[in-house]
Amino acid sequence: MSGNSRNTTGAKVEHIDVTYDWELCVWARHFNTSEKNVKEAVAAVGSRADHVREHLAMKRQQASERPSSR
């Protein structure tokens, strides 16, 4: 996985580079979602993996709260 740095607490911050197909595939598997969803999340919140994780979790929660179309 690409660029890693440290935040102010010293914790490792991982970044997602969607320009590499292999890396996109790895992150999609990591988040258990599609590569398209990972790309959309990176476009929405930036390349930090922790932000992408939160964004995808919110999308899943919103999807599960939608009323049924029946």
PQR file with spaces between the fields and no chain letter, atoms N, CA, C, O and H, PARSE charges and radii, in Angstrom:
ATOM       1  N    MET     1       0.854   -1.159    0.000 -0.4000 1.5000
ATOM       2  CA   MET     1       0.000    0.000    0.000 -0.0000 2.0000
ATOM       3  C    MET     1       0.901    1.222    0.000  0.5500 1.7000
ATOM       4  O    MET     1       2.029    1.184    0.491 -0.5500 1.4000
ATOM       5  N    SER     2       0.404    2.256   -0.535 -0.4000 1.5000
ATOM       6  CA   SER     2       1.296    3.382   -0.795 -0.0000 2.0000
ATOM       7  C    SER     2       1.515    4.258    0.415  0.5500 1.7000
ATOM       8  O    SER     2       1.348    3.819    1.553 -0.5500 1.4000
ATOM       9  H    SER     2      -0.513    2.286   -0.935  0.4000 1.0000
ATOM      10  N    GLY     3       1.886    5.481    0.168 -0.4000 1.5000
ATOM      11  CA   GLY     3       2.323    6.472    1.128 -0.0000 2.0000
ATOM      12  C    GLY     3       1.811    6.332    2.552  0.5500 1.7000
ATOM      13  O    GLY     3       0.607    6.394    2.804 -0.5500 1.4000
ATOM      14  H    GLY     3       2.022    5.837   -0.756  0.4000 1.0000
ATOM      15  N    ASN     4       2.711    6.149    3.447 -0.4000 1.5000
ATOM      16  CA   ASN     4       2.383    6.093    4.870 -0.0000 2.0000
ATOM      17  C    ASN     4       3.138    7.198    5.585  0.5500 1.7000
ATOM      18  O    ASN     4       4.299    7.463    5.273 -0.5500 1.4000
ATOM      19  H    ASN     4       3.688    6.099    3.243  0.4000 1.0000
ATOM      20  N    SER     5       2.494    7.834    6.531 -0.4000 1.5000
ATOM      21  CA   SER     5       3.142    8.873    7.324 -0.0000 2.0000
ATOM      22  C    SER     5       2.634    8.746    8.749  0.5500 1.7000
ATOM      23  O    SER     5       1.947    7.782    9.085 -0.5500 1.4000
ATOM      24  H    SER     5       1.551    7.619    6.784  0.4000 1.0000
ATOM      25  N    ARG     6       2.962    9.692    9.563 -0.4000 1.5000
ATOM      26  CA   ARG     6       2.503    9.675   10.957 -0.0000 2.0000
ATOM      27  C    ARG     6       1.656   10.900   11.220  0.5500 1.7000
ATOM      28  O    ARG     6       1.947   11.980   10.706 -0.5500 1.4000
ATOM      29  H    ARG     6       3.520   10.476    9.289  0.4000 1.0000
ATOM      30  N    ASN     7       0.602   10.742   12.023 -0.4000 1.5000
ATOM      31  CA   ASN     7      -0.206   11.912   12.398 -0.0000 2.0000
ATOM      32  C    ASN     7       0.343   12.496   13.693  0.5500 1.7000
ATOM      33  O    ASN     7       1.392   12.066   14.172 -0.5500 1.4000
ATOM      34  H    ASN     7       0.367    9.864   12.440  0.4000 1.0000
ATOM      35  N    THR     8      -0.354   13.465   14.256 -0.4000 1.5000
ATOM      36  CA   THR     8       0.149   14.163   15.448 -0.0000 2.0000
ATOM      37  C    THR     8       0.254   13.260   16.673  0.5500 1.7000
ATOM      38  O    THR     8       1.025   13.557   17.586 -0.5500 1.4000
ATOM      39  H    THR     8      -1.206   13.814   13.866  0.4000 1.0000
ATOM      40  N    THR     9      -0.502   12.165   16.713 -0.4000 1.5000
ATOM      41  CA   THR     9      -0.424   11.249   17.854 -0.0000 2.0000
ATOM      42  C    THR     9       0.662   10.204   17.652  0.5500 1.7000
ATOM      43  O    THR     9       0.912    9.386   18.538 -0.5500 1.4000
ATOM      44  H    THR     9      -1.128   11.923   15.972  0.4000 1.0000
ATOM      45  N    GLY    10       1.306   10.225   16.493 -0.4000 1.5000
ATOM      46  CA   GLY    10       2.350    9.249   16.215 -0.0000 2.0000
ATOM      47  C    GLY    10       1.831    7.986   15.566  0.5500 1.7000
ATOM      48  O    GLY    10       2.617    7.102   15.223 -0.5500 1.4000
ATOM      49  H    GLY    10       1.103   10.889   15.773  0.4000 1.0000
ATOM      50  N    ALA    11       0.520    7.879   15.387 -0.4000 1.5000
ATOM      51  CA   ALA    11      -0.057    6.699   14.760 -0.0000 2.0000
ATOM      52  C    ALA    11       0.206    6.739   13.255  0.5500 1.7000
ATOM      53  O    ALA    11       0.262    7.813   12.655 -0.5500 1.4000
ATOM      54  H    ALA    11      -0.118    8.597   15.665  0.4000 1.0000
ATOM      55  N    LYS    12       0.362    5.597   12.670 -0.4000 1.5000
ATOM      56  CA   LYS    12       0.616    5.479   11.247 -0.0000 2.0000
ATOM      57  C    LYS    12      -0.652    5.833   10.461  0.5500 1.7000
ATOM      58  O    LYS    12      -1.741    5.358   10.785 -0.5500 1.4000
ATOM      59  H    LYS    12       0.317    4.725   13.157  0.4000 1.0000
ATOM      60  N    VAL    13      -0.505    6.658    9.441 -0.4000 1.5000
ATOM      61  CA   VAL    13      -1.626    7.041    8.582 -0.0000 2.0000
ATOM      62  C    VAL    13      -1.379    6.431    7.211  0.5500 1.7000
ATOM      63  O    VAL    13      -0.356    6.702    6.581 -0.5500 1.4000
ATOM      64  H    VAL    13       0.379    7.044    9.179  0.4000 1.0000
ATOM      65  N    GLU    14      -2.307    5.613    6.751 -0.4000 1.5000
ATOM      66  CA   GLU    14      -2.161    4.982    5.448 -0.0000 2.0000
ATOM      67  C    GLU    14      -2.978    5.742    4.416  0.5500 1.7000
ATOM      68  O    GLU    14      -4.081    6.214    4.693 -0.5500 1.4000
ATOM      69  H    GLU    14      -3.138    5.393    7.263  0.4000 1.0000
ATOM      70  N    HIS    15      -2.414    5.851    3.224 -0.4000 1.5000
ATOM      71  CA   HIS    15      -3.079    6.541    2.126 -0.0000 2.0000
ATOM      72  C    HIS    15      -3.355    5.559    0.998  0.5500 1.7000
ATOM      73  O    HIS    15      -2.571    4.645    0.742 -0.5500 1.4000
ATOM      74  H    HIS    15      -1.518    5.468    2.998  0.4000 1.0000
ATOM      75  N    ILE    16      -4.474    5.763    0.336 -0.4000 1.5000
ATOM      76  CA   ILE    16      -4.901    4.905   -0.756 -0.0000 2.0000
ATOM      77  C    ILE    16      -4.590    5.613   -2.061  0.5500 1.7000
ATOM      78  O    ILE    16      -5.026    6.743   -2.280 -0.5500 1.4000
ATOM      79  H    ILE    16      -5.111    6.506    0.545  0.4000 1.0000
ATOM      80  N    ASP    17      -3.842    4.956   -2.923 -0.4000 1.5000
ATOM      81  CA   ASP    17      -3.505    5.510   -4.228 -0.0000 2.0000
ATOM      82  C    ASP    17      -4.311    4.753   -5.277  0.5500 1.7000
ATOM      83  O    ASP    17      -3.969    3.626   -5.634 -0.5500 1.4000
ATOM      84  H    ASP    17      -3.488    4.038   -2.745  0.4000 1.0000
ATOM      85  N    VAL    18      -5.374    5.367   -5.766 -0.4000 1.5000
ATOM      86  CA   VAL    18      -6.281    4.697   -6.699 -0.0000 2.0000
ATOM      87  C    VAL    18      -5.739    4.651   -8.128  0.5500 1.7000
ATOM      88  O    VAL    18      -6.405    4.124   -9.019 -0.5500 1.4000
ATOM      89  H    VAL    18      -5.652    6.283   -5.475  0.4000 1.0000
ATOM      90  N    THR    19      -4.551    5.189   -8.356 -0.4000 1.5000
ATOM      91  CA   THR    19      -3.976    5.125   -9.696 -0.0000 2.0000
ATOM      92  C    THR    19      -3.382    3.757   -9.995  0.5500 1.7000
ATOM      93  O    THR    19      -3.136    3.433  -11.157 -0.5500 1.4000
ATOM      94  H    THR    19      -4.010    5.617   -7.632  0.4000 1.0000
ATOM      95  N    TYR    20      -3.149    2.958   -8.974 -0.4000 1.5000
ATOM      96  CA   TYR    20      -2.632    1.604   -9.158 -0.0000 2.0000
ATOM      97  C    TYR    20      -3.769    0.599   -8.994  0.5500 1.7000
ATOM      98  O    TYR    20      -4.386    0.505   -7.933 -0.5500 1.4000
ATOM      99  H    TYR    20      -3.349    3.222   -8.031  0.4000 1.0000
ATOM     100  N    ASP    21      -4.034   -0.150  -10.063 -0.4000 1.5000
ATOM     101  CA   ASP    21      -5.114   -1.140  -10.022 -0.0000 2.0000
ATOM     102  C    ASP    21      -4.916   -2.164   -8.917  0.5500 1.7000
ATOM     103  O    ASP    21      -5.872   -2.538   -8.238 -0.5500 1.4000
ATOM     104  H    ASP    21      -3.533   -0.074  -10.925  0.4000 1.0000
ATOM     105  N    TRP    22      -3.681   -2.620   -8.732 -0.4000 1.5000
ATOM     106  CA   TRP    22      -3.428   -3.644   -7.716 -0.0000 2.0000
ATOM     107  C    TRP    22      -3.730   -3.115   -6.327  0.5500 1.7000
ATOM     108  O    TRP    22      -4.258   -3.839   -5.483 -0.5500 1.4000
ATOM     109  H    TRP    22      -2.904   -2.316   -9.283  0.4000 1.0000
ATOM     110  N    GLU    23      -3.396   -1.844   -6.085 -0.4000 1.5000
ATOM     111  CA   GLU    23      -3.629   -1.274   -4.763 -0.0000 2.0000
ATOM     112  C    GLU    23      -5.119   -1.061   -4.524  0.5500 1.7000
ATOM     113  O    GLU    23      -5.621   -1.284   -3.422 -0.5500 1.4000
ATOM     114  H    GLU    23      -2.967   -1.256   -6.771  0.4000 1.0000
ATOM     115  N    LEU    24      -5.807   -0.634   -5.551 -0.4000 1.5000
ATOM     116  CA   LEU    24      -7.255   -0.460   -5.461 -0.0000 2.0000
ATOM     117  C    LEU    24      -7.921   -1.791   -5.133  0.5500 1.7000
ATOM     118  O    LEU    24      -8.837   -1.847   -4.313 -0.5500 1.4000
ATOM     119  H    LEU    24      -5.399   -0.453   -6.446  0.4000 1.0000
ATOM     120  N    CYS    25      -7.465   -2.847   -5.765 -0.4000 1.5000
ATOM     121  CA   CYS    25      -7.999   -4.186   -5.502 -0.0000 2.0000
ATOM     122  C    CYS    25      -7.742   -4.610   -4.050  0.5500 1.7000
ATOM     123  O    CYS    25      -8.623   -5.173   -3.399 -0.5500 1.4000
ATOM     124  H    CYS    25      -6.720   -2.801   -6.431  0.4000 1.0000
ATOM     125  N    VAL    26      -6.553   -4.343   -3.555 -0.4000 1.5000
ATOM     126  CA   VAL    26      -6.202   -4.702   -2.169 -0.0000 2.0000
ATOM     127  C    VAL    26      -7.107   -3.966   -1.187  0.5500 1.7000
ATOM     128  O    VAL    26      -7.637   -4.573   -0.257 -0.5500 1.4000
ATOM     129  H    VAL    26      -5.837   -3.886   -4.083  0.4000 1.0000
ATOM     130  N    TRP    27      -7.287   -2.661   -1.388 -0.4000 1.5000
ATOM     131  CA   TRP    27      -8.125   -1.884   -0.481 -0.0000 2.0000
ATOM     132  C    TRP    27      -9.590   -2.305   -0.588  0.5500 1.7000
ATOM     133  O    TRP    27     -10.289   -2.342    0.425 -0.5500 1.4000
ATOM     134  H    TRP    27      -6.856   -2.168   -2.144  0.4000 1.0000
ATOM     135  N    ALA    28     -10.062   -2.619   -1.771 -0.4000 1.5000
ATOM     136  CA   ALA    28     -11.446   -3.078   -1.925 -0.0000 2.0000
ATOM     137  C    ALA    28     -11.665   -4.357   -1.127  0.5500 1.7000
ATOM     138  O    ALA    28     -12.687   -4.511   -0.458 -0.5500 1.4000
ATOM     139  H    ALA    28      -9.494   -2.589   -2.593  0.4000 1.0000
ATOM     140  N    ARG    29     -10.718   -5.258   -1.198 -0.4000 1.5000
ATOM     141  CA   ARG    29     -10.828   -6.494   -0.406 -0.0000 2.0000
ATOM     142  C    ARG    29     -10.747   -6.187    1.090  0.5500 1.7000
ATOM     143  O    ARG    29     -11.476   -6.770    1.893 -0.5500 1.4000
ATOM     144  H    ARG    29      -9.888   -5.132   -1.741  0.4000 1.0000
ATOM     145  N    HIS    30      -9.864   -5.279    1.447 -0.4000 1.5000
ATOM     146  CA   HIS    30      -9.703   -4.906    2.855 -0.0000 2.0000
ATOM     147  C    HIS    30     -11.009   -4.356    3.431  0.5500 1.7000
ATOM     148  O    HIS    30     -11.396   -4.704    4.546 -0.5500 1.4000
ATOM     149  H    HIS    30      -9.272   -4.806    0.795  0.4000 1.0000
ATOM     150  N    PHE    31     -11.686   -3.493    2.662 -0.4000 1.5000
ATOM     151  CA   PHE    31     -12.933   -2.880    3.120 -0.0000 2.0000
ATOM     152  C    PHE    31     -14.156   -3.726    2.781  0.5500 1.7000
ATOM     153  O    PHE    31     -15.278   -3.358    3.130 -0.5500 1.4000
ATOM     154  H    PHE    31     -11.371   -3.210    1.756  0.4000 1.0000
ATOM     155  N    ASN    32     -13.950   -4.858    2.105 -0.4000 1.5000
ATOM     156  CA   ASN    32     -15.042   -5.737    1.702 -0.0000 2.0000
ATOM     157  C    ASN    32     -16.094   -4.972    0.883  0.5500 1.7000
ATOM     158  O    ASN    32     -17.285   -4.990    1.194 -0.5500 1.4000
ATOM     159  H    ASN    32     -13.039   -5.157    1.822  0.4000 1.0000
ATOM     160  N    THR    33     -15.618   -4.308   -0.161 -0.4000 1.5000
ATOM     161  CA   THR    33     -16.488   -3.526   -1.030 -0.0000 2.0000
ATOM     162  C    THR    33     -15.916   -3.565   -2.437  0.5500 1.7000
ATOM     163  O    THR    33     -14.897   -4.211   -2.681 -0.5500 1.4000
ATOM     164  H    THR    33     -14.651   -4.294   -0.413  0.4000 1.0000
ATOM     165  N    SER    34     -16.555   -2.890   -3.343 -0.4000 1.5000
ATOM     166  CA   SER    34     -16.079   -2.874   -4.719 -0.0000 2.0000
ATOM     167  C    SER    34     -14.989   -1.828   -4.919  0.5500 1.7000
ATOM     168  O    SER    34     -14.852   -0.895   -4.128 -0.5500 1.4000
ATOM     169  H    SER    34     -17.383   -2.365   -3.145  0.4000 1.0000
ATOM     170  N    GLU    35     -14.226   -1.998   -5.978 -0.4000 1.5000
ATOM     171  CA   GLU    35     -13.211   -1.019   -6.326 -0.0000 2.0000
ATOM     172  C    GLU    35     -13.868    0.320   -6.652  0.5500 1.7000
ATOM     173  O    GLU    35     -13.318    1.377   -6.340 -0.5500 1.4000
ATOM     174  H    GLU    35     -14.337   -2.756   -6.620  0.4000 1.0000
ATOM     175  N    LYS    36     -15.026    0.276   -7.270 -0.4000 1.5000
ATOM     176  CA   LYS    36     -15.770    1.499   -7.596 -0.0000 2.0000
ATOM     177  C    LYS    36     -16.109    2.263   -6.316  0.5500 1.7000
ATOM     178  O    LYS    36     -15.952    3.483   -6.265 -0.5500 1.4000
ATOM     179  H    LYS    36     -15.473   -0.582   -7.524  0.4000 1.0000
ATOM     180  N    ASN    37     -16.570    1.560   -5.291 -0.4000 1.5000
ATOM     181  CA   ASN    37     -16.904    2.216   -4.016 -0.0000 2.0000
ATOM     182  C    ASN    37     -15.679    2.840   -3.367  0.5500 1.7000
ATOM     183  O    ASN    37     -15.772    3.914   -2.772 -0.5500 1.4000
ATOM     184  H    ASN    37     -16.697    0.569   -5.333  0.4000 1.0000
ATOM     185  N    VAL    38     -14.531    2.180   -3.474 -0.4000 1.5000
ATOM     186  CA   VAL    38     -13.302    2.733   -2.907 -0.0000 2.0000
ATOM     187  C    VAL    38     -12.930    4.012   -3.650  0.5500 1.7000
ATOM     188  O    VAL    38     -12.582    5.013   -3.023 -0.5500 1.4000
ATOM     189  H    VAL    38     -14.455    1.307   -3.957  0.4000 1.0000
ATOM     190  N    LYS    39     -13.001    3.988   -4.985 -0.4000 1.5000
ATOM     191  CA   LYS    39     -12.681    5.183   -5.782 -0.0000 2.0000
ATOM     192  C    LYS    39     -13.610    6.341   -5.433  0.5500 1.7000
ATOM     193  O    LYS    39     -13.166    7.479   -5.275 -0.5500 1.4000
ATOM     194  H    LYS    39     -13.283    3.176   -5.495  0.4000 1.0000
ATOM     195  N    GLU    40     -14.906    6.042   -5.313 -0.4000 1.5000
ATOM     196  CA   GLU    40     -15.877    7.082   -4.976 -0.0000 2.0000
ATOM     197  C    GLU    40     -15.605    7.654   -3.583  0.5500 1.7000
ATOM     198  O    GLU    40     -15.718    8.861   -3.373 -0.5500 1.4000
ATOM     199  H    GLU    40     -15.267    5.118   -5.440  0.4000 1.0000
ATOM     200  N    ALA    41     -15.256    6.804   -2.652 -0.4000 1.5000
ATOM     201  CA   ALA    41     -14.968    7.264   -1.291 -0.0000 2.0000
ATOM     202  C    ALA    41     -13.718    8.137   -1.262  0.5500 1.7000
ATOM     203  O    ALA    41     -13.692    9.159   -0.575 -0.5500 1.4000
ATOM     204  H    ALA    41     -15.164    5.823   -2.823  0.4000 1.0000
ATOM     205  N    VAL    42     -12.687    7.745   -1.998 -0.4000 1.5000
ATOM     206  CA   VAL    42     -11.468    8.548   -2.058 -0.0000 2.0000
ATOM     207  C    VAL    42     -11.776    9.907   -2.679  0.5500 1.7000
ATOM     208  O    VAL    42     -11.262   10.929   -2.224 -0.5500 1.4000
ATOM     209  H    VAL    42     -12.708    6.916   -2.555  0.4000 1.0000
ATOM     210  N    ALA    43     -12.605    9.925   -3.708 -0.4000 1.5000
ATOM     211  CA   ALA    43     -12.987   11.190   -4.340 -0.0000 2.0000
ATOM     212  C    ALA    43     -13.766   12.067   -3.363  0.5500 1.7000
ATOM     213  O    ALA    43     -13.647   13.292   -3.398 -0.5500 1.4000
ATOM     214  H    ALA    43     -13.022    9.095   -4.078  0.4000 1.0000
ATOM     215  N    ALA    44     -14.556   11.451   -2.500 -0.4000 1.5000
ATOM     216  CA   ALA    44     -15.402   12.203   -1.575 -0.0000 2.0000
ATOM     217  C    ALA    44     -14.649   12.713   -0.345  0.5500 1.7000
ATOM     218  O    ALA    44     -14.877   13.842    0.091 -0.5500 1.4000
ATOM     219  H    ALA    44     -14.653   10.456   -2.472  0.4000 1.0000
ATOM     220  N    VAL    45     -13.757   11.896    0.218 -0.4000 1.5000
ATOM     221  CA   VAL    45     -13.146   12.259    1.504 -0.0000 2.0000
ATOM     222  C    VAL    45     -11.624   12.327    1.492  0.5500 1.7000
ATOM     223  O    VAL    45     -11.018   12.663    2.509 -0.5500 1.4000
ATOM     224  H    VAL    45     -13.573   10.979   -0.136  0.4000 1.0000
ATOM     225  N    GLY    46     -11.010   12.022    0.385 -0.4000 1.5000
ATOM     226  CA   GLY    46      -9.555   12.056    0.317 -0.0000 2.0000
ATOM     227  C    GLY    46      -8.957   10.668    0.437  0.5500 1.7000
ATOM     228  O    GLY    46      -9.681    9.679    0.548 -0.5500 1.4000
ATOM     229  H    GLY    46     -11.503   11.749   -0.441  0.4000 1.0000
ATOM     230  N    SER    47      -7.640   10.596    0.415 -0.4000 1.5000
ATOM     231  CA   SER    47      -6.953    9.312    0.308 -0.0000 2.0000
ATOM     232  C    SER    47      -6.609    8.645    1.638  0.5500 1.7000
ATOM     233  O    SER    47      -6.089    7.529    1.642 -0.5500 1.4000
ATOM     234  H    SER    47      -7.051   11.400    0.325  0.4000 1.0000
ATOM     235  N    ARG    48      -6.882    9.297    2.760 -0.4000 1.5000
ATOM     236  CA   ARG    48      -6.563    8.666    4.045 -0.0000 2.0000
ATOM     237  C    ARG    48      -7.464    7.463    4.280  0.5500 1.7000
ATOM     238  O    ARG    48      -8.689    7.569    4.213 -0.5500 1.4000
ATOM     239  H    ARG    48      -7.304   10.203    2.757  0.4000 1.0000
ATOM     240  N    ALA    49      -6.852    6.324    4.554 -0.4000 1.5000
ATOM     241  CA   ALA    49      -7.591    5.077    4.723 -0.0000 2.0000
ATOM     242  C    ALA    49      -8.610    5.160    5.854  0.5500 1.7000
ATOM     243  O    ALA    49      -9.701    4.603    5.736 -0.5500 1.4000
ATOM     244  H    ALA    49      -5.857    6.238    4.608  0.4000 1.0000
ATOM     245  N    ASP    50      -8.273    5.847    6.951 -0.4000 1.5000
ATOM     246  CA   ASP    50      -9.218    5.941    8.064 -0.0000 2.0000
ATOM     247  C    ASP    50     -10.451    6.752    7.673  0.5500 1.7000
ATOM     248  O    ASP    50     -11.556    6.441    8.119 -0.5500 1.4000
ATOM     249  H    ASP    50      -7.387    6.299    7.047  0.4000 1.0000
ATOM     250  N    HIS    51     -10.283    7.778    6.855 -0.4000 1.5000
ATOM     251  CA   HIS    51     -11.432    8.568    6.398 -0.0000 2.0000
ATOM     252  C    HIS    51     -12.285    7.768    5.421  0.5500 1.7000
ATOM     253  O    HIS    51     -13.513    7.838    5.458 -0.5500 1.4000
ATOM     254  H    HIS    51      -9.386    8.031    6.494  0.4000 1.0000
ATOM     255  N    VAL    52     -11.632    7.012    4.553 -0.4000 1.5000
ATOM     256  CA   VAL    52     -12.365    6.169    3.602 -0.0000 2.0000
ATOM     257  C    VAL    52     -13.158    5.112    4.363  0.5500 1.7000
ATOM     258  O    VAL    52     -14.313    4.846    4.031 -0.5500 1.4000
ATOM     259  H    VAL    52     -10.634    6.956    4.523  0.4000 1.0000
ATOM     260  N    ARG    53     -12.549    4.512    5.375 -0.4000 1.5000
ATOM     261  CA   ARG    53     -13.229    3.495    6.198 -0.0000 2.0000
ATOM     262  C    ARG    53     -14.499    4.065    6.830  0.5500 1.7000
ATOM     263  O    ARG    53     -15.551    3.428    6.798 -0.5500 1.4000
ATOM     264  H    ARG    53     -11.611    4.729    5.644  0.4000 1.0000
ATOM     265  N    GLU    54     -14.400    5.269    7.405 -0.4000 1.5000
ATOM     266  CA   GLU    54     -15.560    5.913    8.033 -0.0000 2.0000
ATOM     267  C    GLU    54     -16.641    6.227    7.000  0.5500 1.7000
ATOM     268  O    GLU    54     -17.829    6.027    7.253 -0.5500 1.4000
ATOM     269  H    GLU    54     -13.545    5.787    7.431  0.4000 1.0000
ATOM     270  N    HIS    55     -16.222    6.716    5.844 -0.4000 1.5000
ATOM     271  CA   HIS    55     -17.177    7.057    4.786 -0.0000 2.0000
ATOM     272  C    HIS    55     -17.940    5.822    4.315  0.5500 1.7000
ATOM     273  O    HIS    55     -19.161    5.859    4.163 -0.5500 1.4000
ATOM     274  H    HIS    55     -15.257    6.878    5.638  0.4000 1.0000
ATOM     275  N    LEU    56     -17.217    4.734    4.085 -0.4000 1.5000
ATOM     276  CA   LEU    56     -17.863    3.497    3.636 -0.0000 2.0000
ATOM     277  C    LEU    56     -18.805    2.944    4.706  0.5500 1.7000
ATOM     278  O    LEU    56     -19.869    2.418    4.382 -0.5500 1.4000
ATOM     279  H    LEU    56     -16.225    4.704    4.208  0.4000 1.0000
ATOM     280  N    ALA    57     -18.422    3.060    5.965 -0.4000 1.5000
ATOM     281  CA   ALA    57     -19.285    2.597    7.058 -0.0000 2.0000
ATOM     282  C    ALA    57     -20.572    3.413    7.105  0.5500 1.7000
ATOM     283  O    ALA    57     -21.651    2.862    7.324 -0.5500 1.4000
ATOM     284  H    ALA    57     -17.557    3.488    6.228  0.4000 1.0000
ATOM     285  N    MET    58     -20.462    4.723    6.899 -0.4000 1.5000
ATOM     286  CA   MET    58     -21.654    5.577    6.893 -0.0000 2.0000
ATOM     287  C    MET    58     -22.570    5.215    5.721  0.5500 1.7000
ATOM     288  O    MET    58     -23.791    5.173    5.875 -0.5500 1.4000
ATOM     289  H    MET    58     -19.586    5.171    6.721  0.4000 1.0000
ATOM     290  N    LYS    59     -21.982    4.954    4.554 -0.4000 1.5000
ATOM     291  CA   LYS    59     -22.781    4.569    3.388 -0.0000 2.0000
ATOM     292  C    LYS    59     -23.526    3.262    3.650  0.5500 1.7000
ATOM     293  O    LYS    59     -24.695    3.122    3.293 -0.5500 1.4000
ATOM     294  H    LYS    59     -20.991    4.987    4.428  0.4000 1.0000
ATOM     295  N    ARG    60     -22.840    2.311    4.276 -0.4000 1.5000
ATOM     296  CA   ARG    60     -23.486    1.025    4.591 -0.0000 2.0000
ATOM     297  C    ARG    60     -24.635    1.224    5.566  0.5500 1.7000
ATOM     298  O    ARG    60     -25.701    0.627    5.413 -0.5500 1.4000
ATOM     299  H    ARG    60     -21.890    2.425    4.566  0.4000 1.0000
ATOM     300  N    GLN    61     -24.413    2.065    6.566 -0.4000 1.5000
ATOM     301  CA   GLN    61     -25.443    2.316    7.561 -0.0000 2.0000
ATOM     302  C    GLN    61     -26.651    2.997    6.918  0.5500 1.7000
ATOM     303  O    GLN    61     -27.790    2.624    7.197 -0.5500 1.4000
ATOM     304  H    GLN    61     -23.548    2.550    6.690  0.4000 1.0000
ATOM     305  N    GLN    62     -26.414    3.982    6.066 -0.4000 1.5000
ATOM     306  CA   GLN    62     -27.510    4.682    5.390 -0.0000 2.0000
ATOM     307  C    GLN    62     -28.274    3.717    4.484  0.5500 1.7000
ATOM     308  O    GLN    62     -29.500    3.793    4.399 -0.5500 1.4000
ATOM     309  H    GLN    62     -25.489    4.284    5.839  0.4000 1.0000
ATOM     310  N    ALA    63     -27.581    2.834    3.822 -0.4000 1.5000
ATOM     311  CA   ALA    63     -28.234    1.873    2.933 -0.0000 2.0000
ATOM     312  C    ALA    63     -29.117    0.921    3.721  0.5500 1.7000
ATOM     313  O    ALA    63     -30.184    0.530    3.247 -0.5500 1.4000
ATOM     314  H    ALA    63     -26.585    2.772    3.891  0.4000 1.0000
ATOM     315  N    SER    64     -28.683    0.542    4.923 -0.4000 1.5000
ATOM     316  CA   SER    64     -29.462   -0.398    5.725 -0.0000 2.0000
ATOM     317  C    SER    64     -30.667    0.291    6.380  0.5500 1.7000
ATOM     318  O    SER    64     -31.601   -0.387    6.806 -0.5500 1.4000
ATOM     319  H    SER    64     -27.816    0.859    5.308  0.4000 1.0000
ATOM     320  N    GLU    65     -30.660    1.619    6.465 -0.4000 1.5000
ATOM     321  CA   GLU    65     -31.764    2.342    7.078 -0.0000 2.0000
ATOM     322  C    GLU    65     -32.857    2.709    6.086  0.5500 1.7000
ATOM     323  O    GLU    65     -33.930    3.159    6.487 -0.5500 1.4000
ATOM     324  H    GLU    65     -29.901    2.171    6.119  0.4000 1.0000
ATOM     325  N    ARG    66     -32.599    2.524    4.810 -0.4000 1.5000
ATOM     326  CA   ARG    66     -33.595    2.880    3.799 -0.0000 2.0000
ATOM     327  C    ARG    66     -34.798    1.947    3.909  0.5500 1.7000
ATOM     328  O    ARG    66     -34.642    0.749    4.143 -0.5500 1.4000
ATOM     329  H    ARG    66     -31.727    2.159    4.484  0.4000 1.0000
ATOM     330  N    PRO    67     -35.979    2.495    3.740 -0.5600 1.5000
ATOM     331  CA   PRO    67     -37.177    1.638    3.796  0.2800 2.0000
ATOM     332  C    PRO    67     -37.245    0.732    2.572  0.5500 1.7000
ATOM     333  O    PRO    67     -36.744    1.066    1.498 -0.5500 1.4000
ATOM     334  N    SER    68     -37.854   -0.376    2.755 -0.4000 1.5000
ATOM     335  CA   SER    68     -38.020   -1.333    1.670 -0.0000 2.0000
ATOM     336  C    SER    68     -38.938   -0.771    0.597  0.5500 1.7000
ATOM     337  O    SER    68     -39.833    0.020    0.897 -0.5500 1.4000
ATOM     338  H    SER    68     -38.262   -0.647    3.627  0.4000 1.0000
ATOM     339  N    SER    69     -38.728   -1.167   -0.633 -0.4000 1.5000
ATOM     340  CA   SER    69     -39.572   -0.681   -1.733 -0.0000 2.0000
ATOM     341  C    SER    69     -40.803   -1.557   -1.936  0.5500 1.7000
ATOM     342  O    SER    69     -41.545   -1.375   -2.900 -0.5500 1.4000
ATOM     343  H    SER    69     -38.002   -1.810   -0.876  0.4000 1.0000
ATOM     344  N    ARG    70     -41.015   -2.493   -1.042 -0.4000 1.5000
ATOM     345  CA   ARG    70     -42.186   -3.393   -1.168 -0.0000 2.0000
ATOM     346  C    ARG    70     -43.440   -2.730   -0.714  0.5500 1.7000
ATOM     347  O    ARG    70     -44.509   -3.340   -0.752 -0.5500 1.4000
ATOM     348  H    ARG    70     -40.412   -2.641   -0.258  0.4000 1.0000
